[in-house]
């Protein structure tokens, strides 16, 4: 009898553990950026549920908040600029980059007051919404075209809304910001767009990341399903028949109750390059565009004495799940 009861107890525990595993909710963190709208689409349109995986999306108000949530395991996976993941890795956070999903392609902007003389910018304070390689790599390319080194200027990190406020009030002559706050700096601060991420194609790639210890806990099948949900959401976003529904998702979820007009939505969509399935295959393949970017970023960091911890693509990259999802 005791043997039977023991066997029954073990079976019940095993069943409970199996149910807990099946009921796991994966948490994805994002920010208010139109290129990441597909995660909100995948959740609201039930695309992940159809694939048999439960995912909850949280949209944070700034890159800093998202990064903190990722580091402290408040979320399982984050989507943002890949250069930021490199910055966090160098700061000692164990991270694995999972996929490249898109490029900022005009939405990140270097905005200046009309009277700024870039030949005399040395020693001045420039605002950046994030002091990470994702942003400094972009800024350094622009400054280099003006004959200025990144080390010649002082960087002030402020969150996007605060950054726009400071620019509008004349406290910073040049800022790096992204839409929609970049648009506000232009409109209300009489800002001139000196360059955008489209000026240097591929300078700000974006994608998924997870803490290395967390990603090891996620069953491979589940991770592939999460990536498949993204792939399906991108197809949905790119279908013109879904434009009205997409606007609702973006305003209610991605931008947290905003009232962006049709023109605003179109303008922001035009300022990013969300990769098609074929583009994702090429960028995430072994030896593909993402590996090339990481090699170039490493060279930039080394040349500017910013390489706090050396790395290769193999050290921080595992795109096997997205590659499998795209088959």
C-alpha positions, 0 to 999 in steps of 0.5 A: 500500500505504501508503495502504491501511495508513493508511486501515486505521489510521484506521479502527481508531482510529475504531472504538476511539474509538467503542467507548470512547464506547459503553463509558463508565460514568457515575458518579452520587453520592448520600448515605444518604437515602431519597429518593435510593433510586431511583438504587440501584434503577435500578442494581440492577434494571438499568433503566439497562442496559435503556436502553443506558447504563452507570451506577455509583452511589456513596453517600457518607457525608455531604453534604460528601463528595458535594460534594467528589467533584462539585467534583473530578470524581470523579463526573459527576452528583450528587443532593442538595439544590438549595439546596446546588448554589446555594451551591456555584455562589456559591462559584465551582464551575460547576454546572448544575442538571438536574432536581428529583426530590423534596422533603424533606417531614418528614425534615429536622428542627429538634430541640431539648432540652425546656427550650429557650426560643427567645425566648432563643436569640439568640447561642447555637450551633445545629448544622446538618449543612450550612451551605448555602442548602438548610439555612439557608433552612429554618432561617431560616423557622423562626427567623423564626416565633420572631421571631429572625433567622438572623444572631442565632445562630451556626451550627456545621456538623457531619456528621449522625452527629457532629451527633446525637452532640453533641446526645445529649451535650448540647453543642448545644441545637438542631440541624438534622439528617435521618433516620435520624440525626435519629431517633437524636437524638430517641430517644437525646437526648430531642429534641423536634421543633420543626419539619420540612421538612413545616412549610414544603412545598417548602422543601428541593427536591432533584435532579440536578446536574453540573459545567457542563463535565462536562455538556457532555461527556455526549451529550444522548441519554445524559443523557436515558437517565439521566433516564429511568432515574430516572423508571422507578425512581420508578415501581418504588419507588411500586409496592406489589408491590416493597416487600420488594425495595425494603427490601433495596435500601435497606438494602444499598445506600442505607444501606450495610448497615443493618438498618432495620425495616419501620416505619423504612422506612415512616417515612422514605418518609413523610418525603419526597415523591418526585415522580410523573411528572406532578409532575416535569413541573410542577416542571421545566417552564419557569416551573415550581416549580423556577424559582419556588424559585430566585427565592425562594432568591435573595431570601432570600440577598439579604435576609440578605446571603448572596448572594455571587454573583448568579444567575437560574434561566437562569444555573444551570438546564437541565432539557431532559433530564428534560423530554425523558425525561418525554415 
